[in-house]
């Protein structure tokens, strides 16, 4: 069965070097074929066709052409056909015209059975004819010119002539086939020859070396010729087993694409061959939505989807570019030569289109998505491992920013040695209790009452001083530490809320959680256990989630479980993400927080003031509470109050305070009558 990822049947564009090469060789080969057949003695051929030997040889040549002896390094050049032994024997015994005629019939039959494109069939006819012609010319130099009327049987003295004829046959076929492969895959001719000529030479030596023995048997006992099928079968099956082992070690079993090991080898070869000023492109691709297909229709359908994606990606790049599967829903693409950054972006955009084009399986249509990260040699990395790492960083940037395609940028790389050291220190900080919570109030803009407090994580490093959350939170989000960090913050927040509530300071305490936290089905259970342990009602705690959570369907199960538990949700940083009214209505939230980037400029920018006013009106129409972040002055508070915004939060009221200061601050401002209003918030 044909490999669906094989691109050799795609015809070359007219005018390209590959088109010129194939056309030139085809014309030369067909000319040599016509000359050989015109010189054929038709009477002698008719007499030969009446003999059983002719048909036995013809059948063996045709059958030997159908299945090549494949070697792992020879896969790109199509392997070596066992028919070579019988065709060369016919050349030695009966001459060039008969050998060419049998070879042409066999190549055409191979093309029909394996459904090769017409240009490949014509080229194969031409290159095999030229190889046989070269062998016949060498034999002619030694005075050997066999024909059906005058068959030739070699002796020991003819070994040199036979050896040189065999070398001519191998060299012509190797040069022509490797030349076509090099042009098709845009690789160096020397590289293709180095990769294939050694193993190919061993197989050709065995097949061509047996041909004189076939001639001797044909001359003395023609009925024994089929006996040569046995050693031929041994060679074939040995090579097939070796090829299968090599293929399994270097290719993905499901898609047939190269795996990480072969990708590494191909990348290092491309880097070694890259000249000064040349770039090598490396892309990492992540397919979104495979899990939903597996969960909905089962893994067999998901496997078919991956096979389809492998086919699409292979046919979205140029021949010679390497498409590999790294596992799961991750693919990689190697471009041994790429012009510049713009060309890399164009290829990446084409690859993303291949990933996102609608798929129809089992009577259903799936619209998937994907992210592509780009790293270039020598711009971003000098070797395979670093290219892979930096393409991975760029891919995650594309996922986080939802841009689809991103080029590696060093200033956005969170995997520097300094950050790795910070990651280790963060783990130790969690274990030693270095992290602490500070609290910032949320105040009613109308009457100044304190409605709630937001818990903000702080890290006072013993030697580095205070480390901003923007530096260490992303580290945790990309690792196993996020779950541990969330458990730490929630436990500290619940303990603080319990102290306040039991003192009569019944304000709602808000805790920020990430989208990754909402993918953890254990979050509602952790909250339920904590509320019971500290004897708190569910409204004592509030979870703030970012707007991007609205775009992820996977988090909805956890959100529904939190709603059943009675823990209210606050939608944080509204206006900076991808919300829609429909999603906002579906999500069970009690309040919407307007991002500080809009609020702080409402006194300076009419556009920002209109945006904030529109958000406040929208939130009120949905029956939700609006909270403005970034309230830094009385003027901003007055403008928000005039718009009808419910709550304000910012340094105008208070900066984030550690627990003792926050408790004292609340004690001065809160009254017992606040309890009932807070509980119903």
N, C-alpha and C positions, 0 to 999 in steps of 0.2 A: 504494500500500500504506500502511496506517495506521502512524503512528509508534508503536512499542511503548512509548515513554517519555511519550506524550501522556496527560495525566490529565483532559482535559476531558470524556471520556465517563463519568467517575465521577459518579454522581448526587449532588446536594447533599443534605445532611442536612435533614430537615424542620425548619422553625423558624429556620434560619440566614438571614442577610441575602440570600445568593445565592438560596436557595430561594424567599424571598418575592419577590425581583425577577423571577426567571424565571416564577414562577406568575402574578404580576400582569401582566407583559407578555404571557404566553401567553393569559390570559383576555381582555385587551383586543384582542389581535390576532385571536383566533378569533372574537370578537364582530364585529369589523370585517369579517372574511371572510364571516361569515354574512349580515350586512347587505348587503354588496356583491353576493353571489350571489343573494340573494332579490330584489334589484332588477334582476336580469338578465332581459332579454327572451328567453325560451327559444326563441321562434319565430325571432327574428333570429339567435340563436346556432346553431340548427340549420341555417339557411340558410348562415351563415358557415362551418360545419364542412364543407359540401359543396364549398368552394372550395379549390384547391391552396394559395393563399396562407396559409390558416389552418394547414395541416399543415406547410408550410415554416417558418413562424414558430414553431410548437410544437416542431418538431424542433430548430431553432436555439436556442431557449430552454433546452430540456432538455440539449443538448450543451454549451451555454455554462455551465451550472450545474455540470457534472461536474468541471471542472478550473479552479480559480481562478488569476488572475494574482497570483503571490506576490511580495511585496517583503520584504526582510530585516526591516525594521522592522514589517511587517504580519503576520508569521507568527503572532503570538499572537491576532490577530483574524480569522485565517482567509483573508486575501487578498481580492481583488476578483474577482467572477465575470463573465466576458464576457457572460453572459446579460443583464446589466444593460442593455446597449445595445438589445437586441431587446425586452425587457420594457417599457422606457421608451418605445420606439417604438410598441408595441402600446397602451400607455396613451394616448399622444398621438393615435393614429389611430382606435382602436376602443373606448377607454374603460376605466374601472377594472375592471368585472367580468371582462372577457376577460383583461386583464393579470394580475389576481389569480389567476384560474383556471390560466393557463399557469405562473405562478410557483410556485403550490402544487404542481402536478404535478412540476415540475422539482426543487423542494426535496425532495420525497418520493423521487423517483428517485435523487437524490444521496445521501440517507440510506441507501437500500437498497444502492446500489453500494459506498459507502465504509464501510458498517456503522457508521454513527453511532448513538449511543444515542437512545432515543425522546425524552428531554427536550430534546436538542439539535435534533432535527428539528422538534419542535413550536415551540420558541423561534424557529428560523429561519423557519418559516412565519409566525409572528406578527410578527416584526420586519420582514420584507419586506412583509407586508400593510400594516402601519402606515406604512411609508415610502411605498408606492404611494398609500395613502389621503391622506397629507399632500400629495403632489404633485397628486393629483386635486382636493383642496380649494383649492390655490393656483390651479390652472387655472380652477376654478369661479369664483374671485373676478374673473377676467378674462372671464367669460361663456363659457368653453370647456367643453363637456360632450359629448364624442364618444360614439358608440355604434356597434354593428355596422350598425344601420339608417341612421345618419347619421355616417359617418367624417369626421374632421377632418384637413385638410391645412394645416399652418402656412405662413405667408408671412413676409417680412422684418419686417413690423410686429409679429409675435408673438414676437420674440426675447426681450423682457423677460419675458413670461409663461413661456416655456420655461425661461429661465435661473433664474427664481425657483422654478419647479417642480423643476428639477434640484437647486437648493440645498436645498430642503425634503427631497427624497429622500435626499440625502447626509447632511444633518445628523441626520435621524431615525435612519438606519441606524448612523451613527458613534456617536451617543450611546448607543443601545441596546446595540450590540455592545461598545463600550468599557466601558460600565457593567457588563456581564456579566463581561468579562475582569478588570476592576479588582476586583470582588467575589470572583471565582474565585481570583485570585492574591494577594488582599489587598494590592493596590497602590493608590496614589493615582489617582483618576480623571483628574486633570490630567496625571499622568505618562504614563498610557496614551495619552491624547489627543495629547500633545506628541510621543510616539514614533511614532504611526501616522497622525495626521490629515493631515500634510503630504504624504507619499508617496501615501496613499490618495486625497487630493483630486486629485492629478495624474492618476491612472488614471481616477477617476470623471469628471473633466472631459473626458477623451478619449472615454470610452464614451458618456456622456450627450450630449456635443456632436455625436456622429455620429448619434444617434437621429433628429433631424429630417430628416437626409438619407435615412435608411432609410424614413421616412414618405413623403417625396416620391417615392422610387423605387417604393414599394409602390403608390402612387396611379397612377403613369404606366406602369411596366413591372414588375409583380410578379415576373416571371421573373428579373430581375436582382438581387433581394434577396440570394441566396446569394453574390453577388460581394463582399459586405461581410465575408465570412469571411477574405478575403485580408489586408486591413489589420488585422483582428482577430488573425489568426495572427501577423502581424509584431509587434504589441504584446505578444502572449503570449510568443513565443519570446525577444524582447529582454528582457522582464522575467524570464523563467525563467533566462536566462544570467546576468543580473545577480545574481539571487537565489542561483544556484549558486555564483558566485564569492564572494559575501558569506558564504554558509553555510560554504564550505570554509575561509575565512579565520577564522571565528569558532567553528567546531565541530570536534570530534574526528571524524576520518573513520570510525573503526571503530564507535564506540558512538553517534554522533550527538549526544552531549552537548556542551554548551558547553566550549570550551577555555580556557586560561589568559587569553587576551586578552579574551574575552567575560566571563569571571568577573571580571576586573579592572574592566571597565566597569560590570558589574552591582553590584559591591561599592561602587565610588565613588558610584554613583547612590543606593544604599541609605544610605550614610553621609551623603550630602548631604541626604537627606530625613528622617533620624532627628531627632526632636525631643528637647528636654531631658528627661532621665530615661529615654529609650528606649535599648534595647540592640540591637546587631546581632551575630548569632552567626556565627562562621566555624569550620568543622570541616575537618580534614585526615585522610584515611583511607588506611591502608596495608593491602593485602590480602596475607596470607601464604599461600604454597602454590602460587602461579601458576607458578613455575619448575618445580615437580615435575610439574604438569599438562603444561606445554610439553615437558618432557624425556620424559615417559612416553607421551603421546598425540599430541604434535605441536602446532605453533603454531596450526593452524586450530581445533583443539578449545579451546586456550587463548583464542583470539579469541572463540569462542562463549561461553566462561565470562565473559569481560569484558562482553560484550553482556548476558548474563543478570544480572550484577551491576549494570550500569547501569539495567536495568529495575527490579530490586529496590530500589535506592537511590531512584530517582525516585518510586516508589510508597510509600516509607517516610517521605516528608516531605510537607508541605502544598503545595498549588498556590501558585505564586509563589516558593517556595524554589528555589534554583538548585543543581542537581547538575552538577558539571563533572568532566571527566577531565583530569588534569595530565600524564599519560603513564605508560607502564608499568603498574604495579599501584597507582598513587596516584590517589585521587579527592578532590574538595573539595566541600563543601556550604556554601552561603550562606543564612542565615536573615535576611531583611531586618528582621524584628521578632522579638524573643525576650523573654519576660517577665523571667526572672532566671536565676541560675546553675543552680538546680535544674531548671528547664525545659530548659536547655541540656544538662544531664547526661541527662535523660530522652530527649531526641531522639538524643543520641550513643549511648545504650544501644540504642535501636531500630535505629539504623544499623548498629551492630556485630552485632546479631542477624541483620540482612539479609545481612551478610557471612559470618557463621559458619554459617548454616543449610545443611544438607547439600545438595550438588549432585549430580545424576546425569547423566552424559554418557557416551556410547559404552558404555552398559551397566555403567558403574562409578559408585560413589558416592564423592564427595570431601567430606571434612570440613575446610574451610578455617578460617583464623583471621584476625583483623584487629585493628588498633589505631586508636584515634580520639583526636586531639588537639583541644582546644577553646581558642579565643581569642575574647574578646568586645570589642566597641567600646561605650563608650570605656574600659572597665576596663583593657584590656591594650595597646591599640594605636590610633592615630588614623587609619591609612590602610591600603590594601590590602597593600602590601609588608610592612609590619610585622605585620599580622594573619597573613599567610601564614607569615612567619618564626616567629612565636610559636606558632602552631598546630602548626608542624613540630617545634618544641622539645617541646611537650606530647605530640605523637604519639610521639616517641622516648622520652620518659619512660614512656609507657604500654607501649612495647615492652620497655624495659629492666626495668621493675618487673613486667611481665606482668600488669598490671591491666586492660588492654583499653581503658580510657577514662581520660584525664587532662585536667584543666584547667590552663592555663598558670600557672606559679608563678615569679615573678621570681627567687626565691632558688635555684631549680634551673636557671636559664638559664645555660648554659655559653658563650653567644655574646655576652657583654658586650664593650664596647670594650677593657676591661682584659684579658679573656681572649684577645681577638684579638691584642693586643700580646704576651701571654705565648706565644701560639702561634708568632709570628714569632721570638721569642727562643729557643723550644725548638728550632726548626729550626737556628738559628745555633749553639745549644749542642751539637747533634749534630755539626755540621760542625767545631766547634772543640775537641771533646773535653771539654766542661765536665762531662758526665755521668760518674759513676763508680759502681762497684759496691762495696757493703759486704757483709760475710758474717756470718751468724749460725749457730751450730752446732746440730745435732740430736744429742741425747745419749741413749744407752741408759739407761732409767730403772733397770734392775736393777743394772748394774755401772759406770755412769758413762762407758763408752767413747764416743768421738766417732764416730758412724756417717756423718754427712754434714754439709754446709754448704748454706745457702740464700743465693743471690745476691739482694741487694736494691738496687734502683736508687736513687741519690741524685743530687740536683742542687744544687750549691752555686753560687748565682747571684752574680756579682761585686758587685751592688749590693743585691739583695733578700735576700741570705743564703740559707739552706737553704729550698727550696720543697718541700713535702710531695708525695709521689707522687700523692696523691688529687687534687691540683690539676692536674698536667700529664699524667698517664696518660690520663684521659678525653678530653683534647684530642687526644692522638695517636690514640686509638681511633676517633674520629669523622673522621679524616682519612687522607690518604695517608702520613702520617708513621709510622703504627703499624708498617708493614712495615720501614721503615728503622730504627726504634727497636728492634724485635725482632732484626734482623740485628746491630745494634750490641751489644746485650746478650749474645746468644749467642756472638758472636765474642770478646768480652771474657771471658765465663765459660769458654769452651773454652781460651783462652790461660792463664787462671788455673789451671784444672784440670790442664793440662799441666805447669805449673810445680810444682804440688804432687805430682802423680803421679811426676814425674821426680826429685823429692826424696825419694820413698818415702812421702809423705803421701797414701795412696791412699783418700781419702774421696770420697764421691759428691757432686757439686755440683748443686744443684737451681736451676732457672730458672723463673720465672713467665711464662706466656704467656697471651694472651687468647683468647677464643672466635674473634675475628676472625683471629688467627694460624692457628688450626686450619682455617680456610676456605681458607688459602693452600696450594695443593698443592706449592709449592716448598719448604716448610719441611723435609720429610724429606731432600730433596736438599741443602739448605744444611747440615744436621747431618752428613750422610754425608761431604760434602766437608771440613767442619771437623774431624771426627774423624780422617779420613785425614791431613789436613795436620799436625795436632798429635800424631799417632800415639797416639791414645787408644782404648780399647775403648768400646763403646756404653754400658756400665754406669757409666762415669765421669761421665756427665751424666744428669740427671733433669729431666723437664718437669712443672711443677705447673700443673694446669688447674682452673678453678673448677667447682663442682657444676653450674652452669647449662649447661655444655657438654653434659651428659648429655641435655638436652632437645632438642638440635639434631641432626637426622639428617645435615645437610650435612657435619659435621666427621668423620663416621665413616670416610670414605675416608682422610683424613690420619692418623687414629688407627691404622688398620690398617697403613698404610705405616710408621709409627713402630714398631709392634710387630714388623713384619718386619725392620726395621733393628736392633732389639734395644734401643732407647732406652726405659727404663722411664718410666711415668707415675705421678704422685702426684695424688690427688684432693684439692684444697684446699678449705678452708672448709666441710667436710662438716657438714650439719645446718641450713644456712641457705637451701638451694635447693629443688629439686624432684625429688630422686632417688627411685628406686624400686629394690627388690631386683632386679627383672628387668634394669633398665638397668645397675645396678651390676655384675651378673654378666656382662653382655655386654661392658662396657668393660674393656679390658686395662689394669688398673692394678696397681701393686705395693704401694702403700700408700694409706692414707686419713688425711687430716689433720683433726682435730676442731677446729672453730672456737674461737678464743680467747674469744668472748663466753660460751660455756658453761663453758670450763675455769676462767676466773678467778673464777667464782662457786661452784665446787663446795663450798667450805668454808662458804658462807653460805646457799646455796639447796639444799634437798633435791630440788627438781624438776630443777635443773641437774645435780646429782650423778647422779640416775637417768638423765637423758638421756645423759650422758657414759658411764655404765656400760653402757647399752644399745647405744650405738654401738661401744664396745670389744668387747662380746660379739658383735655382728653382724659386725664386721670380722674378728675371730678365726675365726668360723664359716665365713667365705668364704676363709680361708687367706691373708689379707692382713695387712700390717703397719700398726699404728695409731700415729699421731703426734699428741701433744697440743700445740697452740699456746697461748701465753699462760701458761707456767709461771713464776710470779713469786715463789714461796716454797718452802721445804722442805716445808711442810705440804701444799701442792698436789701436789708431786712424790711425797710419800709416799702420798697418797690415790690418785693415778694408778697408782702402782706396785702398790698393793693390788688395784686393779681389773684388773690384768693388761695395762695399756697398755704398748706397746713402747718408744716414744721420747718425749722431751720437748724442747720448744723454747721459749725465753723468756729474760727478763732475769735469771732466777735463775742461769742458766748463763753467759750473756754477752749483752751488747747487740751489735747489728750493728757489725762492725769493718771499717776499711779494709784493703786487701790486706796491707801490711807487718805490722800488728798481728795480723791473722787468721793469717798464716803463722807468726809467733812463738808465738801461742797454740796452734796445732796442733802445733808442734814440741815443746812442753812436754808435751803430753798423748798424742800418738800414738806407737805402737811399731810396728816392722816386722811383728809377728805380726798386726796389724790388716788387712794387705793382703788376705789370703785371705778373711777374713770379709766385708770390704767388697765384694770382687768378686762374691761369691755373694749379696749383698743384693738 
